[in-house]
Structure formats: C-alpha cells, structure tokens
Amino acid sequence: MGQSKPREGQHPDEATATDLEARMVVLEIVSMTALALAMDTSENADVEHARGISNLILETVRQRCHEMNMHDDARLTACAYADELLSTALLSLYPREH
C-alpha cells in the first residue's frame, strides 16, 4: 500500500498523520458495514448472536495485541477503541432492546 506524499509546504509527519487519519475513516466505515452484514438486523434478529460476534472481535483484538507484544498503554487504547466501535455498531444496529 502506498503512502500519501506530502503536499507542497507540508511536513512529512503531517502527511503521515493525514494518511493514517484518512485510512482510519475508511476502515471504520468498512468495519461498520461488515458488522451490519454479519449481524442479523431483521425483525427476528438474534441480539445475543450479535453480542457474540462483538465479544469474539474483542477477544481477537486482545490476542493480537498480546502476539504483537504491545505495551500496556497501546493495548488498552486498542481494546478501548474496539469496544467503542463495537458498542456504537450494536447501538446503531439494535437501537431498541429486544
């Protein structure tokens, strides 16, 4: 994958930060779309199944952080972000209690 080139007058670190931010936006949209497709949102939706998918994703994030030997701060940040993203997805997909 390529990386954005700095625009005229832009510092390379700024270009990298902009590139990462743009990629995060895309990844969030793709992940939310994938979650919506994976989780049944019909009238007969199984909310527990959706929560199971979310828990599996959270456990996988924890495991991957462990495999990468991430520092505690980075691990906590990753897990908190995954939890926030998944909670938002669940609330968006299942706005009312079943």
N, C-alpha and C positions, 0 to 999 in steps of 0.2 A: 504494500500500500504506500502510496505517495504521501508526502507531507506538503502542506502549503508553503509556498515560497513567500518570504517577507515582501510586503508591498514597499514601494518607494518611501523611504523615511521611517519604515517600521523596523524595530529591533527584532532580531531572530527569535528571542524569547517570547515577544508579543505574538509573533506568527505561530509559534508552537502552542501557546496558550489559546489563541483563537481557533487553531486547528482542533485541539482537544475539546474545546467547548462545543464546536460545531458537530464533531463526531458524537459527543455525549447526547446532544439533542436527537440526532438520528437514531442512536442506539436506544434511547428511551422510547421513542415512537415505535420502533421496530419491536422492542420487548413488550410494550403495552399491547400492540396489535397481536403479537404471538400469544400473549396471555389470553386475550379476548377470544382468539380462535381455539385455544386449548381448553378453556373453561366454558362449560355449557352455560349460556345466559338465557336459555329458553324459559318458559313458564315453569317447566318441571325441573329447573336447574338443581343440581346437587351441590349446594354451597360447601358441604364438607369435602367433596371431591376437589373443589377449587382451593380450599384451605390446605388440602393435602399436597396439591401441586406447589402452592406457595411455600409450605414447610420443606418440601424436597429441594426447592430452589435455594432457600436459606441455608439448609444443611450443606448443599453443594458449594455455596459461596464460602462457608466456614472451612470446609475441607480444602478447597482450592487455596485459600489464604494460608492454611497450615502447610500445604505442599510447597507453596512458594516461600515459606519461611518469612512471612511478612511480620514487620514489627507490630507490637500490640496496638499502637495508635492507628496504623493503616488498616489492621484487621478490624478494629472497632468501627472505623469510618466505613469500610466496605460493608460490613454487616448492617450498620445503621442505615446506610443508603439503600441496600437491598430491601430491608424491612420497610422503609419509607415508600419505595417504589411499589412493592407488592401490596402494602396496605392501601395505597392510592388506587391500585388496579382493582382490588377487591371491593373497595367502596364505590368505585365508578361502575363496575360491572354488576354489583349487587347492592343498589342503593337502599333497598328496604330489607328488613330482617325476614328471613324465611323460617 
